[in-house]
Amino acid sequence: MRTKSAYHESLFSMRSNVYIGGEAVARDDPRLRPGINVLDITFDLAADPEWKGLATARSTVTGEEISRWAHLPQTPRDLMQKQKLIRLASRRAGGCIQRCMGHDALSALAVGTKEIDMAGGTIYHQRFLEYLKIYHDQGLVSCCAQTDSKGDRMKRPGQQKDPDSYVHVLEKREDGIVVSGFKMSITQAPYADEIIVLPTRALTEEDSDYAVAFAVPADAEGLSLITRPVWLREKDKPGAPPFCRYGVSDCVVILDQVFVPWHRVFMCGEWQFGRRLALLFADSHRHSYSGCKPAISDILCGASALAAEANNIEKASHVREKLTEFAGAAELAYSAGVAAAVYGKKTDSGVFFPNEIYANVGRRLTGETIYHEYNLLTEIAGGIAVTMPFDGDFEKGDNKDALKRFIVRNPALSAETSLKIWQFVENIGASAMASWYKIAGVHGGGSPIMETIALGIGYDFEDKKRVARYLAGIDPALDDSHMRSLEPDFIDDRE
Ligand SMILES: Cc1cc2nc3c(=O)[nH]c(=O)nc-3n(C[C@H](O)[C@H](O)[C@H](O)COP(=O)(O)OP(=O)(O)OC[C@H]3O[C@@H](n4cnc5c(N)ncnc54)[C@H](O)[C@@H]3O)c2cc1C
């Protein structure tokens, strides 16, 4: 398996196409390091014998041991292992582990290319499997560029004034295609090897040029990554706590006449599958959220419990009650992920795909509760998260001894521990990173309205009406076909 240092080595030798604040920067720029540190966690877990079989899996195309982030789920257990790995890794990173977008894009392409081929006799699936073989052999890391900049939200891709509002095909050549357009909010792109580009929405025939999916090296000619790194205030301080080592970068990805050889093209013109491919990524990603959002709740719950201890209010009944709300948010989301795995389905591609209803209800719940969870932390912690003096005031100067007394509220805690708790609460609840998590919690994987739409289409409302009709005495018997359909497509693959 690829090692962390091999990943660094190839990353730092990539063409310079990353821009921050109007300047081209190398990939070893310190502002990108917090994100790379997060990816390092994923390499460390894969190399740790304790997590073999969880952080690793056996490749379906090479038979070799690979990182689970590159593995196509074959069974319900694979999906649950992915979910557990995301929660485990996210707890270490203090949040988003950033590898699931690539994973979910691979799953979407595996399922989607098979379906496109079955409908139209194309050869995308075989192409994709050949790409996957290289991906597994080299232990590649990818991000997913699905979200187009979208321009005027009320217009379809083909109706936009600026055609680059959505990524589209400019030219089909004998050896490949040429594409242009803007993708936005693309997490992890400046420290990924590959960018997997997928359509973001349903398309009509007039949008055929926008029906395109492919993979490109993240430093391909014509590709620019306009990067916004997010990190914590203390990141550079020697001896900073683990949480402060980690961060994230998101990009506007500009594709300017990028050439993509055919062997990397997985959809080109099949507009009827735009919605399907977009949803395959979104649903797989919503299942991934059932791993990371419980981890965010774990972190917020832990921060709130520590703040309660520092305030010496741990035993107050309102605090105990508030802490149980985190338990509800975390474990309901996690349960939805488990249910999505158990009630998932084997697709024609062989990929075991999560149940869309459970994946969507889990994701919607977490999107709805995220601000409430931050509010719980704020209520328990009080206002110190945004009014505390800077670190230097506690370390040097005339006031440091007074501040050491000031910071202690619970006499059982030292000044040093109390300060660490409040700095942690500030970082978790009131930093740029905290705002990132709030907004990612709402919009990442699709805005709540997208889950609402998915549930509106996919949920069996007729079944519920049948129950009501029977109980109301309109129908003489209850049609139980829905309950009969709730059979797990379960293959127990434990070795
Ligand atoms: C932190 C973060 C990380 C992300 N990482 C990635 C990533 O790695 N890869 C990726 O592909 N994407 C990523 N995203 C993008 C994410 O999927 C989108 O933010 C999400 O799908 C919403 O799209 P948007 O931001 O363009 O908002 P919009 O789609 O513009 O939504 C804003 C509002 O407009 C409404 N709206 C939009 N269109 C219409 C319409 N036609 N009619 C009526 N109402 C409409 C929406 O319902 C919503 O209320 C990330 C987002 C965040 C916040």
The ligand as an SDF file (V2000), in Angstrom:
LIG
                    3D

 53 58  0  0  0  0  0  0  0  0999 V2000
  -17.9260   23.0830    3.3390 C   0  0  0  0  0  0  0  0  0  0  0  0
  -18.4210   22.5660    2.0460 C   0  0  0  0  0  0  0  0  0  0  0  0
  -17.7090   21.6000    1.3730 C   0  0  0  0  0  0  0  0  0  0  0  0
  -18.1470   21.1330    0.1320 C   0  0  0  0  0  0  0  0  0  0  0  0
  -17.4120   20.1910   -0.5440 N   0  0  0  0  0  0  0  0  0  0  0  0
  -17.8020   19.8040   -1.7790 C   0  0  0  0  0  0  0  0  0  0  0  0
  -17.0060   18.8990   -2.5520 C   0  0  0  0  0  0  0  0  0  0  0  0
  -15.9710   18.4180   -2.1080 O   0  0  0  0  0  0  0  0  0  0  0  0
  -17.4260   18.5780   -3.8070 N   0  0  0  0  0  0  0  0  0  0  0  0
  -18.5710   19.0840   -4.3370 C   0  0  0  0  0  0  0  0  0  0  0  0
  -18.8950   18.7360   -5.4730 O   0  0  0  0  0  0  0  0  0  0  0  0
  -19.3410   19.9490   -3.6320 N   0  0  0  0  0  0  0  0  0  0  0  0
  -18.9800   20.3190   -2.3810 C   0  0  0  0  0  0  0  0  0  0  0  0
  -19.7450   21.2050   -1.6640 N   0  0  0  0  0  0  0  0  0  0  0  0
  -20.8980   21.8060   -2.3270 C   0  0  0  0  0  0  0  0  0  0  0  0
  -22.2440   21.3730   -1.7740 C   0  0  0  0  0  0  0  0  0  0  0  0
  -22.6200   20.1250   -2.3070 O   0  0  0  0  0  0  0  0  0  0  0  0
  -23.2020   22.5020   -2.1760 C   0  0  0  0  0  0  0  0  0  0  0  0
  -22.9070   23.5980   -1.3060 O   0  0  0  0  0  0  0  0  0  0  0  0
  -24.6510   22.1440   -2.0600 C   0  0  0  0  0  0  0  0  0  0  0  0
  -24.9770   21.1560   -3.0070 O   0  0  0  0  0  0  0  0  0  0  0  0
  -25.5050   23.3950   -2.2880 C   0  0  0  0  0  0  0  0  0  0  0  0
  -25.1490   24.0220   -3.4940 O   0  0  0  0  0  0  0  0  0  0  0  0
  -24.7900   25.5920   -3.4920 P   0  0  0  0  0  0  0  0  0  0  0  0
  -23.8180   25.8780   -2.4290 O   0  0  0  0  0  0  0  0  0  0  0  0
  -24.4350   25.9540   -4.8870 O   0  0  0  0  0  0  0  0  0  0  0  0
  -26.1330   26.2930   -3.0670 O   0  0  0  0  0  0  0  0  0  0  0  0
  -27.3900   26.5430   -3.9930 P   0  0  0  0  0  0  0  0  0  0  0  0
  -27.6880   25.3160   -4.7970 O   0  0  0  0  0  0  0  0  0  0  0  0
  -27.2380   27.8170   -4.6940 O   0  0  0  0  0  0  0  0  0  0  0  0
  -28.5010   26.6730   -2.8980 O   0  0  0  0  0  0  0  0  0  0  0  0
  -28.7790   27.8940   -2.2090 C   0  0  0  0  0  0  0  0  0  0  0  0
  -30.2930   27.9840   -2.0500 C   0  0  0  0  0  0  0  0  0  0  0  0
  -30.8830   28.1560   -3.3390 O   0  0  0  0  0  0  0  0  0  0  0  0
  -31.9390   27.2200   -3.5050 C   0  0  0  0  0  0  0  0  0  0  0  0
  -32.0330   26.8900   -4.9330 N   0  0  0  0  0  0  0  0  0  0  0  0
  -31.0220   26.5460   -5.7670 C   0  0  0  0  0  0  0  0  0  0  0  0
  -31.4910   26.3140   -7.0040 N   0  0  0  0  0  0  0  0  0  0  0  0
  -32.8260   26.5180   -6.9630 C   0  0  0  0  0  0  0  0  0  0  0  0
  -33.8760   26.4450   -7.9310 C   0  0  0  0  0  0  0  0  0  0  0  0
  -33.6300   26.1130   -9.1900 N   0  0  0  0  0  0  0  0  0  0  0  0
  -35.1280   26.7010   -7.5150 N   0  0  0  0  0  0  0  0  0  0  0  0
  -35.3870   27.0450   -6.2320 C   0  0  0  0  0  0  0  0  0  0  0  0
  -34.4360   27.1370   -5.2670 N   0  0  0  0  0  0  0  0  0  0  0  0
  -33.1740   26.8760   -5.6320 C   0  0  0  0  0  0  0  0  0  0  0  0
  -31.5030   26.0180   -2.6580 C   0  0  0  0  0  0  0  0  0  0  0  0
  -32.6080   25.2140   -2.2990 O   0  0  0  0  0  0  0  0  0  0  0  0
  -30.9030   26.7090   -1.4480 C   0  0  0  0  0  0  0  0  0  0  0  0
  -31.8970   27.0580   -0.5330 O   0  0  0  0  0  0  0  0  0  0  0  0
  -19.3410   21.6550   -0.4140 C   0  0  0  0  0  0  0  0  0  0  0  0
  -20.0710   22.6120    0.2850 C   0  0  0  0  0  0  0  0  0  0  0  0
  -19.6280   23.0680    1.5060 C   0  0  0  0  0  0  0  0  0  0  0  0
  -20.4230   24.1210    2.2180 C   0  0  0  0  0  0  0  0  0  0  0  0
  1  2  1  0
  2  3  1  0
  2 52  2  0
  3  4  2  0
  4  5  1  0
  4 50  1  0
  5  6  2  0
  6  7  1  0
  6 13  1  0
  7  8  2  0
  7  9  1  0
  9 10  1  0
 10 11  2  0
 10 12  1  0
 12 13  2  0
 13 14  1  0
 14 15  1  0
 14 50  1  0
 15 16  1  0
 16 17  1  0
 16 18  1  0
 18 19  1  0
 18 20  1  0
 20 21  1  0
 20 22  1  0
 22 23  1  0
 23 24  1  0
 24 25  2  0
 24 26  1  0
 24 27  1  0
 27 28  1  0
 28 29  2  0
 28 30  1  0
 28 31  1  0
 31 32  1  0
 32 33  1  0
 33 34  1  0
 33 48  1  0
 34 35  1  0
 35 36  1  0
 35 46  1  0
 36 37  1  0
 36 45  1  0
 37 38  2  0
 38 39  1  0
 39 40  1  0
 39 45  2  0
 40 41  1  0
 40 42  2  0
 42 43  1  0
 43 44  2  0
 44 45  1  0
 46 47  1  0
 46 48  1  0
 48 49  1  0
 50 51  2  0
 51 52  1  0
 52 53  1  0
M  END
$$$$
